[in-house]
Amino acid sequence: MKIAIDAMGGDHAPKEIIQGVNRAIQEFTDIECMLFGKESEIKKYAIENERLSIFHTDEKIASTDEPVKAVRRKKAASMVMMAQAVKDKKADACISAGNTGALMAAGLFVVGRIKGIDRPALAPTLPTLDGKGFVFLDVGANADAKPEHLLQYAIMGSIYAENVRKLTKPKVALLNIGTEENKGNDLTKKAFELLQNSKLNFIGNIEARDLLEGHADVVVTDGFTGNVVLKTIEGTASGLFSMLKDIFMNSFKNKLAAGFIKSDLMQLKNKMDYSEYGGACLFGLDAPVIKAHGSSNANALYHAIRQTREMVQHNISKTIGDSVKIDSE
């Protein structure tokens, strides 16, 4: 399979992007990686491998660019060329750690949407206390949503959890302000009814405070709420580790204690590191489009490639399209 990668997207591009590709190309002998970006910069870090090819361009989409305008005007940008390779069937999937809005625009306008999917959803897999993690969607592809959209999100998330995360009958939950059936606003009440009457393994509402407990495998919500919750979780985790660091460094006694539990703290940090699960999938498109975190290092990019490989192997986009077609009938 061929995976197209935006080598110039992200805070640490191209070095960390390429180092992640190097690891993946050596470990997975059934993939080819197509790198889009400045050839002279890419060659500084890329290993020589017949399954790794470089497509030169000097143009890239910056984090400050207006997403839709940038995709329409910068046809030679690394991200747009990457998406076009998928559109032209020269690649099976694509990955970028660049501008999130631009990648969503490239996914919609270049790669294209699955017939029957009203709106795509951005879906990361977030860590849980038990180490299993859960698929969370939508976290920002669409600020607003209708009940029917949340049902489609649940179908797509469930298919991914079952095929890629290897979960039997994944448990689907609806993010709400209470667990009772009649809780929430008009959107969640109507979505609850649709989910309850679906063929999914719907377990009901879940509150934000219980997300990390591991009660559900797939959690659905509208993009505005999902984005706020995601950034709250990220900010809380970052703040907590920062406070722990300050505590352990403020006296000799605490520094000594930190030395004894350093390995345990590292295990805790790794357990809460969502990069181990890969990138955020943009579900609902004709081919897998993966958004790696903007601050992705080589390890995060490697896992994004691993995840993308599994999505292509299980033909996730076609499975989603077939499921939506059957559901609509």
Steps between C-alpha positions, in 0.01 A plus 500: 500500500609859441472768768542868406656719769528877536868527597480875567198508735539528878713679758798265459489440124673367308748333741257324737259416218774333296646314798156355569474397135846338514393281791170404336648419159749262664244331723209466257623337182161522330484882482641766271532858624463796265653813656386842380716802579836668445727227365828644636355516852344154483823339378684623810308248711351236268660158472556347158224253430331394177163529675554865587453768233524880510280745309654845508317824567613826659147595598328410826193602699589692815315478832395864452345445155123515460419131436257505207675782313838334547381166360337668199789736421806295595460209262872423525503493881631175651169429674290560188731290281480222759118506491499514118710183492221326690235650274690377193526148651880527510483461880261308725503744793670816627643651820582855604597671825431841346213750510193305623245716321693479175524121525124477554446727198740291291319188614162637398589685179780279367461146639119522512224380730346152517158493336237493774714673764358845569801634688843358578620478860843549653569213739805447722540200728546629855664312788303357795609398849477131410724549196237404240418846367186619321414652162364853546310676222443766383774724643475786254426408139155660542405736782130424463326167448158342459387180674546307174862614485569363848356165391734496200793592727410205722485262202839617370663490843362154569629363167845640574504365857396155381733469202811696601486489879382136491207549740201266486170689509657832605300689763364829368404789729355848450673787682242680713451699822347200676457127456120505506320447169309831517807716574653758269387733225291431193802365309600241760143390573428430134844346446442272800182368340670434167792323664270294721309378195814423299681167470800641686601387848370825653547521878336839555624840613841565652613806696828678426641410843472129414667510157838379624351219707478274195124437513458551123702412190343769281364834623309737270418869526483814283826655382481810720451302821754237397768757429446673835515167687812385311691820576386493861638147538828599330535814712419321825751221432771751406428715805499202734841376384636855523381529862650160585833610352497820707425302819779248443754770416433744788716332766783249538266257679250509216775464238618190682148361505460576129810293429340195658174526305633641171426181305145488642440861399624425149263203477215727606595761242524237225162356602338840443687564173239487225768500228542128570153450348589680176344813353146630476304336216287713272215252459252524216743553212566278198838397641672515839619852586694521826577815697811454713541743790676823409774430754549142378842346554639199313319256729164667444548500123601133505179409683296712257646293215430176688141610553458608136638166380239315705221722365602424143535128575143487633363726224337726760366759256317238290367328813362831626342571162338155485369529857348842443337374178347200679388719792327747265313216331 
